[in-house]
Amino acid sequence: MNNYSRSTIEAQCSHQSLFAYLRADEVGVDVIAVGEHHRREFAISAPDTLLAGIATATKNIRLSSGVTVLSSDDPVRVFQRFATVDALSNGRAEVILGRGSFTESFPLFGYDLSDYEVLFDEKIDLFHKLLDEKPVTWEGTTRAALHEADVFPKTESGRLKTWVGVGGSPQSVIRTANYGFRLMLAVIGGSPERFVPYIDLYRRATEQFGTTAHPVGLHSPGFIADTDEQAKEIVFEDYKAMRDKIGADRGWPPMRRAEFESEAAHGSLYIGSPETVAKKIAKTISTLGIGRFDLIYSGGAVPASDRLRAVELYGTKVIPMVRELLADQRASGEK
């Protein structure tokens, strides 16, 4: 498959979405990524456990977190859990590491937010060593040191595919490049074009560090229904309720319908019919030169039947259309 062939559905929803996960596998979606959250608006706090269940019921779809909050977890246990998912799925597991967009996990698991930076710095360094799947010697300030510690299970491929989720920090982009990890940009609002400098920075940094410049990924929220208006009406009230609840904690004003419509038309909200969403995704991929696009398809308490329909449309219509549009662009020399 070419660099533009990976499309993902990120799941942030109730256990009823298991049917959607299975359907995603059936209709040819490449990857499903499950986010880790520890608050009322999101049901999934242990994505690796859910992915282990999905692994035994699917055949082809890659299984990922989106993201695993490494700062408030133990790198050894994270590696072990995802290596286990990899074994259960016959090599289909990957992990997206990140700080997370919320901070509830820090006090929940006994971490001090004043250590926010050092926690991630040290833990990603240890995780990077673990990926070699050899005995590890490591010392830091956030957990006990390791001396020639061998960690099990191993993966069949010898290396767990690892991404780092970045929300827009140049320092995070440089760190990702330094370790040779894949870069996943979280673009949840505004024009995606503003992230072009971060992609350029990642490529320049990998060249300077002598690491691999992997194709960059991007994830953004969206939803698909049979028509544009249907998609908007299904999503708006639930999306607004979720957005306003989070916004109240962060000092944002309530979301207006005009803001929602503007994001759908010009920003990073991919909502509409299969044709509308496919054209917008293809434009983003082409403009940014990315290799993977993840659609966060559940924002708020959208009914399970509507989510299932969105998955079906994504796999059977949107993904094929995106690939066709990109192939036509390449054939005609368009940028």
C-alpha positions in Angstrom: 0.0 0.0 0.0 1.2 3.5 -0.7 1.9 6.2 1.9 -1.7 7.5 1.8 -3.4 4.2 2.4 -3.7 4.2 6.2 -7.0 5.5 7.6 -8.0 5.2 11.2 -11.1 5.4 13.4 -10.2 6.5 16.9 -12.8 5.3 19.4 -13.8 7.3 22.5 -17.2 5.8 23.3 -19.1 3.2 25.2 -18.8 -0.6 25.1 -21.6 -0.7 22.5 -19.0 0.5 19.9 -17.5 -3.0 19.9 -19.9 -3.7 17.0 -18.4 -0.7 15.3 -14.9 -2.0 15.8 -15.8 -5.4 14.3 -17.6 -3.7 11.4 -14.5 -1.5 10.8 -12.5 -4.6 10.3 -15.0 -6.0 7.9 -15.3 -2.9 5.7 -11.5 -2.4 5.3 -10.6 0.3 7.8 -6.8 0.1 8.3 -6.4 1.0 12.0 -8.5 1.5 15.1 -7.1 3.6 17.8 -8.6 3.8 21.3 -8.0 6.7 23.5 -7.2 6.7 27.3 -9.2 9.0 29.5 -10.1 9.1 33.2 -13.2 11.4 33.2 -16.9 11.2 32.9 -17.2 12.2 29.2 -15.1 9.2 28.0 -15.8 5.6 28.8 -12.4 4.0 28.1 -9.7 4.2 30.7 -7.8 1.0 29.7 -7.4 1.0 25.9 -4.9 -1.9 25.9 -7.5 -4.2 27.7 -10.2 -3.3 25.1 -7.7 -3.8 22.3 -6.9 -7.3 23.6 -10.6 -8.2 23.3 -10.8 -6.7 19.8 -7.7 -8.6 18.8 -9.4 -11.9 19.3 -12.5 -11.0 17.2 -10.8 -9.3 14.2 -8.5 -10.4 11.4 -6.9 -7.5 9.6 -7.3 -4.2 11.3 -4.3 -2.7 13.2 -4.9 -2.0 16.9 -3.5 1.1 18.5 -4.0 3.4 21.4 -4.7 7.0 20.7 -3.0 8.0 23.0 -1.5 6.1 25.9 -0.7 8.6 28.7 2.9 7.5 29.3 3.6 10.2 31.9 1.3 8.6 34.4 2.0 5.0 33.6 5.0 2.7 33.8 6.9 2.2 30.6 7.7 -1.4 31.3 4.1 -2.3 31.9 3.0 -0.3 28.8 5.4 -2.2 26.7 4.3 -5.6 28.2 0.6 -4.9 27.6 1.0 -3.8 24.0 3.4 -6.7 23.3 0.7 -9.0 24.6 -1.9 -7.3 22.3 0.6 -7.8 19.5 0.8 -11.5 20.2 -3.0 -11.9 20.5 -3.5 -10.1 17.2 -0.7 -11.8 15.3 1.4 -8.7 15.0 -1.2 -6.0 14.5 -0.5 -3.9 17.6 1.0 -0.4 17.8 1.1 2.3 20.4 0.7 6.1 20.3 2.4 7.6 23.3 1.6 11.0 24.6 1.0 13.3 27.6 -2.7 13.3 27.0 -5.0 16.2 26.6 -6.3 16.0 30.2 -4.5 15.8 33.6 -6.8 13.6 35.7 -4.5 10.6 35.5 -1.7 12.3 37.4 -3.3 12.6 40.8 -5.3 9.4 40.2 -2.1 7.4 40.0 -0.1 9.4 42.5 1.9 11.7 40.3 2.6 15.4 40.9 1.8 17.7 38.1 4.8 19.8 39.0 6.8 16.8 37.5 4.9 17.0 34.2 8.0 17.6 32.1 10.4 15.2 33.8 7.9 12.4 33.9 7.5 12.3 30.1 11.1 13.0 29.4 12.3 10.1 31.5 9.6 7.6 30.6 9.8 8.1 26.9 13.6 7.6 27.2 13.1 4.3 29.0 10.4 3.2 26.5 12.7 3.9 23.7 15.3 1.5 25.2 12.6 -1.2 25.8 11.8 -1.2 22.1 15.1 -2.9 21.3 13.8 -5.9 23.2 17.2 -6.5 24.8 18.2 -6.4 28.5 17.8 -2.8 29.7 20.0 -0.8 32.0 18.5 2.6 32.8 18.4 5.1 35.7 16.2 8.1 36.4 14.4 10.0 39.1 10.8 8.9 38.4 11.0 5.1 39.0 13.4 2.5 40.2 16.5 1.9 38.1 16.9 -1.2 35.9 20.1 -3.2 35.5 20.2 -5.7 32.6 16.5 -6.2 33.1 15.0 -8.5 30.4 11.3 -7.6 29.7 8.7 -10.0 28.4 6.9 -10.8 26.2 8.9 -10.1 23.0 7.2 -9.2 19.8 7.4 -11.5 16.8 8.6 -8.6 14.6 11.2 -7.6 17.1 10.0 -4.0 17.5 6.6 -2.6 18.5 5.5 0.2 16.1 5.5 3.4 18.1 4.1 6.9 17.5 4.2 10.0 19.7 1.0 12.1 19.7 1.9 15.9 19.6 -0.5 18.7 20.0 1.6 21.5 18.6 4.8 21.9 20.7 8.0 22.3 18.6 10.0 20.7 21.5 7.8 17.6 21.3 8.3 17.4 17.6 12.1 17.5 18.0 12.0 14.9 20.8 10.0 12.6 18.6 12.5 13.0 15.8 15.4 12.5 18.1 14.1 9.0 19.2 13.1 8.1 15.6 9.5 7.7 16.6 6.6 8.3 14.2 4.8 11.6 14.6 1.1 11.8 15.1 -0.3 15.4 15.1 -3.5 16.0 17.1 -5.4 18.7 15.1 -8.7 19.3 16.8 -9.5 22.8 15.6 -8.5 25.5 13.1 -6.9 25.2 9.8 -4.8 22.0 9.4 -2.4 24.0 7.2 -1.0 25.7 10.3 0.8 22.4 11.1 2.9 22.4 8.0 5.8 24.0 9.9 5.7 21.1 12.4 5.9 18.5 9.7 8.8 20.4 8.1 10.5 20.6 11.5 10.1 16.9 12.1 11.7 16.1 8.7 14.6 18.5 9.3 15.2 17.2 12.8 15.3 13.5 11.7 17.8 14.4 9.1 20.0 16.3 11.7 19.7 13.4 14.2 20.2 10.7 11.6 16.9 9.0 12.5 14.2 7.8 10.1 11.7 10.4 8.8 8.5 8.2 8.9 5.4 9.4 7.1 3.6 11.8 9.5 0.1 11.0 10.8 -2.7 13.4 11.7 -5.9 12.9 13.7 -9.0 15.1 13.7 -12.6 14.8 14.8 -15.4 14.1 12.3 -18.5 12.2 11.5 -20.2 10.7 8.4 -23.8 10.3 7.5 -25.7 9.9 4.2 -26.0 13.7 3.7 -24.2 16.8 5.1 -27.2 18.0 7.0 -27.9 14.7 8.5 -24.3 14.4 9.8 -24.4 17.8 11.3 -27.8 17.3 13.0 -26.7 13.9 14.4 -23.5 15.3 15.9 -24.1 19.0 16.9 -25.9 18.8 20.2 -23.8 16.0 21.6 -20.6 17.5 20.3 -21.5 20.9 21.8 -22.4 19.3 25.1 -19.0 17.6 25.3 -17.1 20.6 24.1 -18.9 23.0 26.5 -18.3 20.7 29.5 -14.5 20.6 28.7 -14.6 24.3 27.9 -16.1 25.2 31.2 -13.0 23.6 32.9 -10.6 25.4 30.6 -12.3 28.9 30.4 -13.6 28.5 26.9 -16.9 30.2 25.9 -19.8 27.9 24.9 -19.7 26.7 21.4 -22.0 28.5 19.0 -23.6 26.8 15.9 -21.7 29.3 13.6 -18.4 28.1 15.1 -19.4 24.5 14.5 -20.4 25.2 10.9 -17.2 27.1 10.3 -15.0 24.3 11.6 -16.9 21.8 9.4 -16.5 24.1 6.3 -13.0 25.4 6.7 -11.4 23.9 9.9 -10.5 20.5 11.3 -14.0 19.1 11.8 -14.6 16.5 9.1 -18.4 16.2 9.1 -20.7 15.5 6.3 -21.6 13.0 3.5 -19.0 10.5 2.3 -18.2 12.8 -0.7 -17.8 15.9 1.5 -15.6 14.2 4.0 -13.5 12.3 1.4 -12.7 15.6 -0.5 -11.7 17.3 2.7 -9.5 14.5 3.9 -7.8 14.2 0.5 -7.2 17.9 0.5 -5.6 17.8 4.0 -3.4 14.8 3.1 -2.3 16.5 -0.1 -1.6 19.9 1.4 0.3 18.6 4.4 2.0 15.7 2.7 1.0 13.3 5.4 0.9 9.5 5.2 -1.9 8.7 7.6 -5.2 10.3 8.6 -7.1 9.3 11.7 -10.8 10.2 12.0 -12.0 10.7 15.6 -15.5 9.5 14.8 -17.2 9.8 18.2 -17.4 13.1 19.9 -20.1 13.1 22.6 -22.9 10.6 23.2 -23.9 9.9 19.6 -26.2 6.9 19.4 -24.5 3.6 18.7 -26.6 3.0 15.5 -25.4 6.3 14.0 -21.8 5.5 14.9 -22.1 2.1 13.2 -23.4 3.7 10.1 -20.5 6.2 10.1 -18.0 3.4 10.3 -19.7 1.6 7.4 -19.7 4.7 5.3 -16.1 5.5 6.2 -14.9 2.1 5.2 -17.0 1.4 2.1 -17.2 4.9 0.6 -14.9 7.5 2.2 -11.6 5.6 2.2 -11.9 4.3 -1.4 -12.8 7.9 -2.5 -9.9 9.4 -0.7 -7.5 6.9 -2.4 -9.0 7.6 -5.8 -8.8 11.4 -5.4 -5.1 11.1 -4.3 -4.3 8.8 -7.1 -5.9 11.2 -9.7 -3.9 14.1 -8.2 -0.6 12.2 -8.5 -1.4 11.1 -12.0 -2.2 14.7 -13.1 0.8 16.1 -11.2 -1.3 18.2 -8.9 -0.1 19.2 -5.5 
